[in-house]
Amino acid sequence: MKVMDDLNAIKEFRSGMAPMSAEQEDAVRDRLRTLASTGETEPAPSRPGRRLVLRVGLASALTATAAAGIPLLQGLDGDGPPAAEAAQFGARAAKAVEGRSYAPPRPDQWVYTKTAMAGGFDMNTWWKGVDRSRTEPGEHWERIDGRGYAYVSSRTGRLVVDVIKDNPGKNDSPKVIRRWVGGPPKYTMRNYHTLPADPDALLRTLYAFHYRDQIGKTGPGDVFSMLNEMLQNPIPPRLQAAVYRALPKIPGVRLRRHVRDQVGRVGDAFAYVDGHGERTSAIIDPATYRYLGTGTEAARDIPVTGEPADPNAVARAGTLLSWHAYLTVKIVDRPGQR
């Protein structure tokens, strides 16, 4: 799940309260980073059928910093070519990547991610979207076993590292000694390799998964989000191929051509529109089949309820709600290494 989802859940929870200051919003973002590093979950109101947890994964940490906005050349309306084209693209991508070499990481190694995100997000007026002309860079590290998280602070420029210890010392800070609450997320880099490499079996596994405090069954949008998040990690090529073949099998997934990511790279995207009218795109380079980035926009006008600042607020069709580019994703030996 993305930090954008988590921030939206918090906004809904704060309905009727005064807008937050910039300092308060920074504090919330820091808290989300802590959740990312610890696997801790907290209940939060949600739209019907959505999970009630703030589950921040690798992609979620991107809001801590973020990237340069470059205007998209393509219109944001319409669902793109038919599903058959998505299946053909997925098959080509899978064939291209499944035989690539791969060295499984050690549990004590880290995933380093350098990102770029459209700036200007305001939690208090989220329906106005982000500013593609603004650049906010981001860097973070996540330990393979899930027991560590680090990021470069957007305010100080310094590396911040949180590590979970089984036997903390008396001088360790609360951040250091915090343990998993309710267990870590089900699937992460520590166990992605255990997932089936057959696309149908992979989909069955993900549809069967049920988050703690989840409302209702796991649906197509949930599975799309999980597959999209997998692609944001250096997963085994056979699993990456399975993801490419599985995405077009999700009802409603379409292919969007010539989608420009946050730093101007052009790719084709698997896209899914949820029941609320939010379209999420997973952008893939059509030549190398490398994952380029992701983002969410309003596929149609989305009325906003419960916002005290503007009871008639609407997220207009075409409004870009978030947009991330993944510049570097690789395995390193320690936080701070690039």
Phi, psi and omega per residue, in radians:
M1 nan 2.657 -3.068
K2 -1.670 2.713 3.057
V3 -1.041 -0.567 3.089
M4 -0.978 -0.768 3.097
D5 -1.078 -0.745 -3.115
D6 -1.141 -0.728 3.122
L7 -1.147 -0.655 3.104
N8 -1.125 -0.679 3.104
A9 -1.088 -0.697 3.120
I10 -1.162 -0.692 3.114
K11 -1.033 -0.778 -3.139
E12 -1.114 -0.657 3.124
F13 -1.114 -0.564 -3.084
R14 -1.552 0.177 -3.132
S15 -0.906 2.265 3.127
G16 1.625 -0.137 3.125
M17 -1.682 2.884 3.105
A18 -1.188 2.604 3.099
P19 -1.019 2.585 3.137
M20 -1.407 2.610 3.041
S21 -1.359 2.952 3.098
A22 -1.054 -0.672 3.139
E23 -1.134 -0.709 3.125
Q24 -1.147 -0.708 3.130
E25 -1.111 -0.683 3.071
D26 -1.043 -0.698 -3.141
A27 -1.117 -0.692 3.108
V28 -1.118 -0.762 3.127
R29 -1.071 -0.702 3.094
D30 -1.080 -0.672 3.125
R31 -1.126 -0.691 3.111
L32 -1.126 -0.619 3.072
R33 -1.112 -0.682 3.118
T34 -1.106 -0.732 3.093
L35 -1.056 -0.669 3.127
A36 -1.102 -0.664 -3.067
S37 -1.394 -0.371 -3.047
T38 -1.934 -0.283 -3.070
G39 1.359 0.112 -3.113
E40 -1.181 2.524 3.113
T41 -2.184 2.587 3.123
E42 -2.340 2.375 3.122
P43 -1.116 2.514 3.059
A44 -2.649 2.461 3.133
P45 -0.971 2.597 -3.074
S46 -2.503 2.769 3.024
R47 -1.108 2.686 -3.131
P48 -0.934 2.331 3.099
G49 1.536 -0.142 3.117
R50 -1.692 2.750 3.106
R51 -1.157 2.655 -3.130
L52 -1.777 0.293 -3.115
V53 -1.937 2.608 2.993
L54 -1.611 1.568 -3.076
R55 -1.805 1.834 -3.054
V56 -1.771 2.061 3.127
G57 -1.780 -2.820 -3.099
L58 -1.001 -0.795 -3.099
A59 -1.189 -0.527 -3.079
S60 -1.038 -0.585 -3.055
A61 -1.175 -0.161 -3.071
L62 -1.081 -0.469 -3.084
T63 -1.208 -0.246 3.136
A64 -1.065 -0.552 3.127
T65 -2.406 -2.130 2.938
A66 2.326 -2.849 -2.723
A67 -2.340 3.066 -3.051
A68 -1.372 2.259 -3.117
G69 -1.489 2.230 3.060
I70 -2.173 2.251 -3.054
P71 -0.983 2.455 3.038
L72 -1.326 2.466 3.136
L73 -1.531 -0.286 -3.064
Q74 -1.763 2.560 3.060
G75 -1.149 2.704 -3.060
L76 -1.766 0.043 3.136
D77 -1.665 2.733 -3.133
G78 1.556 2.685 -3.075
D79 -1.733 0.097 3.079
G80 1.453 -3.055 -3.103
P81 -1.070 2.927 -3.095
P82 -1.067 2.886 -3.105
A83 -1.058 -0.519 -3.125
A84 -1.036 -0.635 3.122
E85 -1.198 -0.575 3.071
A86 -1.128 -0.711 3.131
A87 -1.141 -0.714 3.129
Q88 -1.141 -0.749 3.118
F89 -1.123 -0.744 3.124
G90 -1.079 -0.678 3.137
A91 -1.157 -0.731 3.113
R92 -1.129 -0.758 -3.139
A93 -1.096 -0.763 -3.126
A94 -1.083 -0.770 -3.135
K95 -1.095 -0.606 -3.101
A96 -1.256 -0.572 -2.991
V97 -1.765 -0.388 -2.923
E98 -1.160 -0.392 -3.131
G99 -1.698 0.109 -3.102
R100 -1.252 2.635 -3.119
S101 -1.225 2.697 -3.098
Y102 -2.739 2.288 3.068
A103 -1.896 1.960 -3.125
P104 -1.028 2.313 -3.129
P105 -1.301 2.724 3.032
R106 -1.382 2.711 3.122
P107 -1.018 -0.506 -3.089
D108 -1.600 0.075 3.060
Q109 -1.493 3.039 -3.028
W110 -2.251 2.630 2.970
V111 -1.668 2.090 3.071
Y112 -1.693 2.287 -3.137
T113 -2.279 2.169 3.043
K114 -1.928 2.237 -3.020
T115 -2.261 3.005 3.012
A116 -2.453 2.345 -3.068
M117 -2.366 2.497 3.037
A118 -1.079 2.315 -3.063
G119 -1.619 -3.032 3.051
G120 1.481 0.182 3.132
F121 -1.203 2.296 3.087
D122 -2.162 2.024 -3.095
M123 -1.017 -0.554 -3.065
N124 -1.342 -0.372 3.099
T125 -2.343 0.870 -3.031
W126 -1.017 -0.511 -3.075
W127 -1.176 -0.230 3.094
K128 -1.409 -0.194 3.051
G129 1.432 -2.941 -3.101
V130 -1.864 2.912 -3.095
D131 -1.821 1.891 -3.082
R132 -1.239 -0.182 3.130
S133 -1.563 -0.058 3.139
R134 -1.831 2.509 -3.079
T135 -2.001 2.233 3.063
E136 -2.349 1.922 -3.130
P137 -1.420 2.781 3.111
G138 -2.565 2.506 3.061
E139 -2.428 2.320 3.024
H140 -2.638 2.828 -3.113
W141 -2.254 2.432 3.078
E142 -2.331 2.242 -3.097
R143 -1.236 2.523 -3.057
I144 -1.018 -0.721 -3.117
D145 -1.424 0.063 3.097
G146 1.392 0.091 -3.025
R147 -1.727 0.329 3.085
G148 -2.821 2.597 3.135
Y149 -2.592 2.458 3.139
A150 -2.532 2.680 3.109
Y151 -2.705 2.801 3.043
V152 -1.615 2.072 -3.102
S153 -1.112 2.289 3.120
S154 -1.254 -0.326 -3.103
R155 -1.611 -0.657 -3.079
T156 -1.884 -0.331 -3.081
G157 1.336 0.113 -3.097
R158 -1.693 2.710 3.090
L159 -1.366 2.239 3.084
V160 -1.982 2.189 -3.071
V161 -2.155 2.253 3.013
D162 -2.092 2.211 -3.141
V163 -2.225 2.352 3.119
I164 -1.561 2.301 -3.141
K165 -2.066 2.455 3.065
D166 -1.285 -0.633 -3.110
N167 -2.187 1.353 -3.069
P168 -1.176 2.626 3.065
G169 -1.457 2.879 -3.067
K170 -1.172 -0.340 -3.137
N171 -1.711 0.044 -3.141
D172 -1.246 2.526 -3.132
S173 -1.343 2.833 3.095
P174 -0.987 -0.614 3.126
K175 -1.106 -0.609 -3.109
V176 -1.259 -0.667 -3.018
I177 -1.597 -0.095 -3.113
R178 -1.074 2.387 -3.124
R179 -1.884 2.944 3.049
W180 -1.060 2.424 3.040
V181 -1.887 1.999 -3.116
G182 1.342 0.173 3.132
G183 1.557 2.758 -3.138
P184 -1.265 2.944 3.062
P185 -0.950 2.615 -3.027
K186 -1.030 -0.894 -3.083
Y187 -2.147 2.128 3.099
T188 -2.515 -2.995 3.121
M189 -1.044 -0.408 -3.108
R190 -1.203 -0.422 -3.087
N191 -2.477 0.268 3.063
Y192 -0.960 -0.582 -3.092
H193 -1.133 -0.249 3.133
T194 -1.486 -0.189 -3.134
L195 -1.289 2.595 -3.129
P196 -1.181 2.530 3.131
A197 -1.608 0.050 3.017
D198 -1.561 2.232 -3.040
P199 -1.061 -0.671 3.135
D200 -1.198 -0.724 3.109
A201 -1.160 -0.643 3.106
L202 -1.089 -0.778 3.126
L203 -1.111 -0.735 3.124
R204 -1.059 -0.722 3.141
T205 -1.090 -0.772 -3.088
L206 -1.279 -0.661 3.087
Y207 -1.128 -0.519 -3.115
A208 -1.381 -0.266 -3.098
F209 -1.314 2.433 -3.102
H210 -2.295 2.065 3.117
Y211 -1.266 2.664 3.013
R212 -1.065 2.377 -3.129
D213 1.178 0.291 3.137
Q214 -1.286 2.457 3.053
I215 -1.699 2.153 3.101
G216 1.293 -3.041 -3.099
K217 -1.395 2.783 3.009
T218 -1.221 2.181 -3.051
G219 -1.915 -3.127 -3.128
P220 -0.978 -0.697 3.135
G221 -1.127 -0.659 3.103
D222 -1.118 -0.770 -3.122
V223 -1.171 -0.715 3.081
F224 -1.010 -0.763 3.137
S225 -1.091 -0.738 -3.137
M226 -1.130 -0.743 3.128
L227 -1.164 -0.710 3.108
N228 -1.067 -0.714 3.125
E229 -1.180 -0.625 3.094
M230 -1.023 -0.709 -3.101
L231 -1.188 -0.256 3.110
Q232 -1.468 0.096 -3.106
N233 -2.178 2.765 3.085
P234 -1.402 1.246 -3.073
I235 -1.427 2.847 3.109
P236 -1.011 2.471 -3.098
P237 -0.984 -0.645 3.137
R238 -1.141 -0.627 3.082
L239 -1.261 -0.683 3.092
Q240 -1.049 -0.725 3.095
A241 -1.091 -0.717 3.120
A242 -1.104 -0.673 3.115
V243 -1.105 -0.776 3.139
Y244 -1.085 -0.628 3.129
R245 -1.369 -0.483 -3.091
A246 -1.391 -0.638 -3.063
L247 -0.932 -0.799 -3.125
P248 -1.207 -0.235 3.132
K249 -1.432 -0.191 3.114
I250 -1.344 2.206 -3.141
P251 -0.970 2.265 3.105
G252 1.686 -0.201 -3.138
V253 -1.296 2.307 3.132
R254 -2.236 2.902 3.092
L255 -1.806 2.282 3.061
R256 -1.945 2.208 -3.089
R257 -1.579 2.604 2.968
H258 0.958 0.901 3.077
V259 -1.603 2.232 -3.089
R260 -1.655 2.215 -3.113
D261 -1.398 -3.063 -2.998
Q262 -1.110 -0.451 -3.124
V263 -1.878 0.236 3.017
G264 1.701 -0.042 3.099
R265 -1.289 2.494 -3.073
V266 -1.849 2.275 3.122
G267 -2.490 -3.138 3.002
D268 -1.865 2.557 -2.977
A269 -2.219 2.388 2.866
F270 -1.340 2.235 -3.062
A271 -2.258 2.496 3.141
Y272 -2.384 2.287 3.093
V273 -1.835 2.128 -3.122
D274 -1.451 3.125 -3.081
G275 -1.180 -0.235 3.132
H276 -1.626 -0.101 3.138
G277 1.645 0.206 3.112
E278 -1.642 2.177 3.130
R279 -1.744 2.191 3.059
T280 -1.891 2.340 -3.132
S281 -2.065 2.402 3.008
A282 -1.952 1.899 -2.968
I283 -1.604 2.252 -3.089
I284 -2.144 2.398 3.059
D285 -1.193 2.127 -3.069
P286 -1.282 -0.165 3.122
A287 -1.728 -0.788 -3.092
T288 -1.782 -0.295 -3.087
Y289 1.104 0.484 3.015
R290 -1.401 2.514 3.071
Y291 -1.280 2.183 -3.087
L292 -1.731 -0.638 -3.108
G293 2.936 -3.016 -3.072
T294 -2.674 2.872 3.092
G295 -3.064 2.937 -3.119
T296 -2.266 2.460 3.094
E297 -2.473 2.883 3.089
A298 -1.438 2.012 3.127
A299 -1.342 -0.372 3.079
R300 -2.624 3.000 3.080
D301 -1.055 2.261 -3.121
I302 -2.074 1.840 3.098
P303 -1.088 2.451 -3.113
V304 -1.853 2.225 -3.140
T305 -1.973 2.618 3.035
G306 1.364 0.251 3.121
E307 -1.683 1.921 -3.052
P308 -1.118 -0.506 -3.067
A309 -1.226 -0.535 -3.075
D310 -2.702 1.606 -3.074
P311 -1.120 -0.293 3.132
N312 -1.787 0.303 -3.084
A313 -1.115 2.526 3.114
V314 -2.456 2.332 2.966
A315 -1.457 1.842 -3.036
R316 -1.235 2.566 3.097
A317 -0.928 2.310 -3.114
G318 1.661 -0.181 3.127
T319 -1.196 2.224 3.121
L320 -1.465 2.044 -3.077
L321 -1.601 -0.478 3.049
S322 -2.855 2.665 3.135
W323 -2.756 2.039 -3.075
H324 -2.116 2.492 2.961
A325 -2.039 2.402 3.092
Y326 -1.772 1.963 -3.046
L327 -1.611 -0.742 3.120
T328 -2.466 2.289 3.027
V329 -2.431 2.036 -3.116
K330 -2.748 2.911 3.115
I331 -1.545 2.299 3.084
V332 -2.308 3.008 -3.051
D333 -1.589 -0.321 -3.072
R334 -2.758 2.725 3.066
P335 -1.126 2.468 -3.080
G336 1.688 -0.358 3.095
Q337 -1.386 2.431 -3.098
R338 -2.126 nan nan
